[in-house]
Amino acid sequence: MTVERTSIDTLIVGAGQAGIAMSEHLSKLGVPHLVLERDRIAERWRTGRWDSLVANGPAWHDRFPNLEFDDVDQDGFASKDQVADYFVAYARKFDAPIRTGVEVKKVVRNAGRQGFTIDTSEGTIEANRVVVATGPFQRPVIPPIAPKGGNITQIHSADYHNPAQLPEGGVLVVGAGSSGVQIADELQRAGKQVYLSVGAHDRPPRAYRGRDFCWWLGVLGEWDAEVMRPGREHVTIAVSGARGGQTVDFRRLAHQGITLVGLTKSFDDGVVTFEADLAENIARGDENYLTLLNAADAYVARNGLDLPDDPEARIIPADPECMTHPLSELDLAKAGVTSIIWATGYAVDFNWLDVDTFDEKGKPRHQRGVSKEPGIYFLGLPWLSRRGSAFIWGVWHDARHIADHIVTQRKYLEYRDASQRRAEDRCTESAPCVHNVCA
Ligand SMILES: Cc1cc2nc3c(=O)[nH]c(=O)nc-3n(C[C@H](O)[C@H](O)[C@H](O)COP(=O)(O)OP(=O)(O)OC[C@H]3O[C@@H](n4cnc5c(N)ncnc54)[C@H](O)[C@@H]3O)c2cc1C
């Protein structure tokens, strides 16, 4: 597909949920724009996730305000393909100007004049503004401790699809956020011996007193939290909508057959060593879990809500053997471990963005997505404006703020002083005029 237009007011890069939300707001406000997507709409939901993945939040919550899922129960969890289909339908609803199969290769600020020149796989475009909506999770990160060579299969969670893809034998899953716990659970249920390396994590209850945790985080103002608590910048959240949605409970996973281990420290000659922090990491997760229950109880009491008591939620199972006598090391071959799955997160990649808005660590400088480089905007990044920013519902609200900013900037640039207005009036009286140049 070719890029038909060679200039546009605003170019949006990426047609995931962020690019679509941005396009909706700009369409409503009458801002001419184009969305370029190198693959298909919502490609990461379509092919960048494992086969059985369902949304972490229920369908009533993990969606945009203006469209419900028509094929998923409100309290159910949409499959990854249903989420992708939802965004395709959403884009169609307002006829979003999306060109798929076009990659943006470079964005450069124009010298001595406004706007940017954008090289794409289908030609060059000029734009006054560029919204970077290329995702919060772009480049899978495998830490440098990963063993080199050897005959162990190693993949990142981004490349995991299903248990059949792995060789016979046990698996070490490194990382116990939402991806790691769900993949470990799936592999253990498929009959594999699984070791799960657990670091620091938040662990909200799936539901409490009849309400999903998404509801609790909403009414308690947690999704709107604007700053990360110091020291908690990288804390991952362990939740799952799998099999109807259950609380992630590490002790239950251990009683089910998964061997929990501490943070993965190093690999040496086929032997992996673990930090002695398993009990502490689980205890902190419990603390986070109980803090939410307490805050929910206080909210119920303060507002006189009629929500059922839920004493069972406070029952914490006994510590399993792997917690009381944690492994400090594991000889992978002797344990029959033939693969490692790195559920260790992602980084962003802005190599193609040749503009002056990055700090010394390469992180974009911006305020609520409005970058230091006038005309460049970021959308969909974690904590762009608040905790919910990288999630489906949160990105829609951030997009609205950026669209408002774009409209305001356009108004400034449209401003003409009195002499310019008089000159324009004279022109229109006599002949058509383009920017004070009479035809
Ligand atoms: C395993 C997993 C599960 C998740 N589950 C949930 C959930 O249940 N609920 C929730 O709210 N959030 C969830 N998220 C978080 C978030 O919603 C997703 O990561 C979502 O895909 C982010 O949407 P996005 O539009 O910001 O970015 P993406 O979906 O990553 O879209 C960015 C798009 O930009 C395109 N692109 C990139 N570079 C270029 C370029 N140079 N030129 C053209 N196109 C380009 C990509 O092809 C891609 O389609 C999950 C994340 C992961 C990793």
The ligand as an SDF file (V2000), in Angstrom:
LIG
                    3D

 53 58  0  0  0  0  0  0  0  0999 V2000
    1.5440   -9.8670   27.7370 C   0  0  0  0  0  0  0  0  0  0  0  0
    0.8280   -8.5540   27.8690 C   0  0  0  0  0  0  0  0  0  0  0  0
   -0.4900   -8.5430   28.2900 C   0  0  0  0  0  0  0  0  0  0  0  0
   -1.1750   -7.3310   28.4280 C   0  0  0  0  0  0  0  0  0  0  0  0
   -2.4660   -7.3630   28.8690 N   0  0  0  0  0  0  0  0  0  0  0  0
   -3.1240   -6.1930   29.0330 C   0  0  0  0  0  0  0  0  0  0  0  0
   -4.4880   -6.1890   29.4750 C   0  0  0  0  0  0  0  0  0  0  0  0
   -5.0600   -7.2360   29.7210 O   0  0  0  0  0  0  0  0  0  0  0  0
   -5.1220   -5.0060   29.6250 N   0  0  0  0  0  0  0  0  0  0  0  0
   -4.4930   -3.8200   29.3480 C   0  0  0  0  0  0  0  0  0  0  0  0
   -5.1200   -2.7630   29.4940 O   0  0  0  0  0  0  0  0  0  0  0  0
   -3.2120   -3.7890   28.9430 N   0  0  0  0  0  0  0  0  0  0  0  0
   -2.5170   -4.9460   28.7740 C   0  0  0  0  0  0  0  0  0  0  0  0
   -1.2150   -4.9160   28.3390 N   0  0  0  0  0  0  0  0  0  0  0  0
   -0.5400   -3.6040   28.2060 C   0  0  0  0  0  0  0  0  0  0  0  0
   -0.9010   -2.8290   26.9150 C   0  0  0  0  0  0  0  0  0  0  0  0
   -2.2870   -2.6860   26.8510 O   0  0  0  0  0  0  0  0  0  0  0  0
   -0.3980   -3.5070   25.6590 C   0  0  0  0  0  0  0  0  0  0  0  0
    0.9960   -3.5960   25.6970 O   0  0  0  0  0  0  0  0  0  0  0  0
   -0.8170   -2.7740   24.3670 C   0  0  0  0  0  0  0  0  0  0  0  0
   -0.4400   -3.5540   23.2620 O   0  0  0  0  0  0  0  0  0  0  0  0
   -0.1910   -1.3800   24.2400 C   0  0  0  0  0  0  0  0  0  0  0  0
   -0.8070   -0.7190   23.1640 O   0  0  0  0  0  0  0  0  0  0  0  0
   -0.0730    0.4280   22.3150 P   0  0  0  0  0  0  0  0  0  0  0  0
   -0.9740    0.8370   21.2110 O   0  0  0  0  0  0  0  0  0  0  0  0
    0.4370    1.4750   23.2430 O   0  0  0  0  0  0  0  0  0  0  0  0
    1.2120   -0.3110   21.7340 O   0  0  0  0  0  0  0  0  0  0  0  0
    1.2820   -1.6020   20.7490 P   0  0  0  0  0  0  0  0  0  0  0  0
    0.1110   -2.4880   20.9020 O   0  0  0  0  0  0  0  0  0  0  0  0
    2.6350   -2.1600   21.0020 O   0  0  0  0  0  0  0  0  0  0  0  0
    1.1810   -0.9280   19.3290 O   0  0  0  0  0  0  0  0  0  0  0  0
    2.2270   -0.1810   18.7530 C   0  0  0  0  0  0  0  0  0  0  0  0
    2.1540   -0.3770   17.2590 C   0  0  0  0  0  0  0  0  0  0  0  0
    3.1540    0.4300   16.6530 O   0  0  0  0  0  0  0  0  0  0  0  0
    3.6650   -0.2490   15.5260 C   0  0  0  0  0  0  0  0  0  0  0  0
    4.9840    0.3130   15.2260 N   0  0  0  0  0  0  0  0  0  0  0  0
    6.0790    0.3020   16.0230 C   0  0  0  0  0  0  0  0  0  0  0  0
    7.1030    0.9520   15.4220 N   0  0  0  0  0  0  0  0  0  0  0  0
    6.6420    1.3820   14.2290 C   0  0  0  0  0  0  0  0  0  0  0  0
    7.2300    2.1190   13.1490 C   0  0  0  0  0  0  0  0  0  0  0  0
    8.4760    2.5490   13.2170 N   0  0  0  0  0  0  0  0  0  0  0  0
    6.4560    2.3950   12.0610 N   0  0  0  0  0  0  0  0  0  0  0  0
    5.1510    1.9930   12.0060 C   0  0  0  0  0  0  0  0  0  0  0  0
    4.5580    1.2800   12.9950 N   0  0  0  0  0  0  0  0  0  0  0  0
    5.2950    0.9920   14.1010 C   0  0  0  0  0  0  0  0  0  0  0  0
    3.7200   -1.7050   15.9670 C   0  0  0  0  0  0  0  0  0  0  0  0
    3.6980   -2.5870   14.8630 O   0  0  0  0  0  0  0  0  0  0  0  0
    2.4540   -1.8080   16.8180 C   0  0  0  0  0  0  0  0  0  0  0  0
    1.3430   -2.3070   16.0990 O   0  0  0  0  0  0  0  0  0  0  0  0
   -0.5160   -6.1080   28.1630 C   0  0  0  0  0  0  0  0  0  0  0  0
    0.8220   -6.1280   27.7290 C   0  0  0  0  0  0  0  0  0  0  0  0
    1.4780   -7.3410   27.5690 C   0  0  0  0  0  0  0  0  0  0  0  0
    2.9260   -7.3350   27.1090 C   0  0  0  0  0  0  0  0  0  0  0  0
  1  2  1  0
  2  3  1  0
  2 52  2  0
  3  4  2  0
  4  5  1  0
  4 50  1  0
  5  6  2  0
  6  7  1  0
  6 13  1  0
  7  8  2  0
  7  9  1  0
  9 10  1  0
 10 11  2  0
 10 12  1  0
 12 13  2  0
 13 14  1  0
 14 15  1  0
 14 50  1  0
 15 16  1  0
 16 17  1  0
 16 18  1  0
 18 19  1  0
 18 20  1  0
 20 21  1  0
 20 22  1  0
 22 23  1  0
 23 24  1  0
 24 25  2  0
 24 26  1  0
 24 27  1  0
 27 28  1  0
 28 29  2  0
 28 30  1  0
 28 31  1  0
 31 32  1  0
 32 33  1  0
 33 34  1  0
 33 48  1  0
 34 35  1  0
 35 36  1  0
 35 46  1  0
 36 37  1  0
 36 45  1  0
 37 38  2  0
 38 39  1  0
 39 40  1  0
 39 45  2  0
 40 41  1  0
 40 42  2  0
 42 43  1  0
 43 44  2  0
 44 45  1  0
 46 47  1  0
 46 48  1  0
 48 49  1  0
 50 51  2  0
 51 52  1  0
 52 53  1  0
M  END
$$$$
